[in-house]
């Protein structure tokens, strides 16, 4: 991967929006390219500052302006509704004589269709509840399934004293549940700690974020490590 290809993938590298193959190739490129690493750090600072920007309050007269705009549009929709109502009345007058004989056949076909869909095609019993089922119309957040049993080993500070504390880490996942990026939110931070965390997260198991029943990129998991000792 060259620098031009890497520059196009740097924002997705931070957000976890690139494939695991591109993530691995970009990580290898960053290990040997100072210019791309500086540009990645610029993206990180920009993301940090944008997250701290305060929300702008809407104008005080926004509600009145919306109502005024809606009142001007209302006559057009009113005429459309009147035309639609007249069309429905015409269809009712035409189809009403044919509706009564066909009702029995339509209801029978509907019952047979529901039984086939639920019991044969879908495989779900009528009125049954499937254990451990997940709703398909909501976003299910990513989560940790199992953490790799690798300790974050102890070390000494520059003054020769042990440095310990709680380490809080945010990991970003792709749709396969793989960690594509992580950052230390609080606690000790050094190249030694980052290398050890990279190994721990690589061999840990995560469930990706689900949107409408399908795994998606961009899921985030918060991890806390207690009594971590690192080199200062």
Secondary structure, 3 states (H helix, E strand, C coil): CCHHHHHHHHHHHHHCCCCHHHHHHHHHHHCCCHHHHHHHHHHHHHHHHHHCCCCCCCCCCHHHHHHHHHHHHHHHHHHHHHHHHHHHHHHHHHHHHHHHHHHHHHHHHHHHHHHHHHHHHCCCCCCCCCCCCCCCCCEECCEEEECCCCCCCCCECCCCCECEEEEEEEEEECCCCCEEEEEEEECCCCHHHHHHHHHHHHCCEEECEEECCEEECCEEEEEEEEEEECCC
